[in-house]
Amino acid sequence: MKILGIGNAIVDVICKVDDNFIHKNNLTKSTMKLFFDENEFKNLLKNLKIEKTVSGGSVANSIVGLSQLGDKVGFIGKVSDDEFGSKYEEGLKKENVEYFYSKKKEELPTGTCLILITPDSERTMCTFLGTAGKINENDVSSDEIKKSEIIFLEGYLWDEGEPKKAFDKAINSANKVAMSLSDLFCVDRHKPHFLNLVKNKLDITFANEQEVTSLIEAKNFDDIINFSKQLKKLVIVTRGEKGAVAINGDEVVENDIQKNLKIIDLTGAGDLFAAGFLHGYINKLSTKQCLEKGTEMSSKIIQRIGARL
């Protein structure tokens, strides 16, 4: 196994709606809202026509991207034995991803993200984490982790209690650990823990400029470069229109974005960038080539709807 992803197993449920639906349900267009009440979430879903369902979640998107590039990959993520749980498993298997999780009836249903697309192509997301966020150390197979060259974790999944234990078990069993910081919200919420992970536990860190600026309270980009150099580990920072930078000890490599793209939807840009970079990395390409592959993958995904090529 080249890469084993561990992340939130969330079924993306894609529906088309009009602007009135967004207003009527007190949603803010183009944002993501977390739902904690299962019934409230179900009520929202029951009036909608489902266009399609996709086995999603940030690291799962990256892992599918790696599979599409021809790499042997697997995924661990917690689902329940329900309709969406079965769809999740089927969806990954269809993409040639080995799914290392035996689903059973859980108290909470399978995690779901309702993606509402309005006529202007904007996406408004409503997420019910369900059982995905309840991952624990028993859900993580040390044997499969040891057989993988790299494990890839997501910041979205890290939380105090059981998820932290699952993380620790995975990291302690791994040959190499890569992680995406995922989101500014995650970084701000778990700053001391994430800083400890980046400094002491991770071999490869993916972050955007905002996330890493907040993590180390940087004044400017030079602070980020200097911090990363001192780590003597691989840090990849995406910078939006300024491209991406990889820092590995004293080596600093930059790469520009692709120009003149017809951008339709930014969902999955970071996930597919990570897939492209990791594909280069495990196939022994140069750091520059890894950045180029990441940029190529993210450029493709933002010119279509959804996080699947």
C-alpha positions, 0 to 999 in steps of 0.5 A: 500500500502506497498511501493510507488515508484516515479521515471523516467519512462523509457522503456528499449529497448534491442537490439543486435548489433555488435562492428561495430555499437558501433564504427560507432555511436561514442559510448563508449562501456559499458557506458551510453550516454544521448541524448538530440536530439530526432531525433538523438535518433530516427535515432539510433533506426530505424535501429535496431531489438528490442529483447524486451522492459521492463518497466525500470528506477531505482526505477521501477526496485526496485518496481517490485522486491518488487512485485515479493517478494509478497509486495503490491506496486505502482509506479508514473512516467511520460509517454506520451500517445504513443506506448512506454507509453502504453508498459510501463503501460502494463509492470508494470501492468503485474508485479502486480504493481499499476500504479498511473499515467494517461497518456496524449499526452505530448510535449516529448515522453516517456523516452527510454533507448536503451540497446545495447548488443554486442557479449561479453555481454557488455551493452552500453546504450543510454538514451533519458529522454523524458517526464520522466524528466518533472515530476511536482507536479500535477503528484504526488498524495498526497492521494496515498502517504498518503496511503503508508507506505513508498515512495521510491525516486531516485536521478536520478529524482531530478532536479531544478524546477518542479521535485524538487517541485514534490519531496517536495510535495511527501516528505511532504505528506509521512509517511516515505521516502526512497531514493537512491542517484542513481549515483555519477554524480547526487551526484556531480551535486546536492551535497548541495541539496542531503546533505540537503535531507539526513540530514533533509528529508529522513528516509532511504538512500541507497548509494554506497560507492563512492556516500556517500564518495563524498556527505560528502567528507569523507577521509575514511570509518570511516568518513561515519560511524560517519556521519551516526551514528549522523543522527540517521536515517537508512543509507545503504551503498553498498561496492562492494566486501566488502559487505554492511553496515547498520547504524542506530544510534549506531547500525552498521551491516555488511554483506558479498557478496555471493561468486563464482557467475557467473556474467553476467551483473551488471545492476540492482544490486543496484535496486534489493539490495534496493528491498530486503532490503526494503522487509525485512524492511516492513516485520519487519525483523532484520537489518541483515536479511534485508541486507541478503535479499538485497544481495540475490536479487542483487546476483541473478540479476547479474547472468542474463541479465537485471534488472528483475528476 
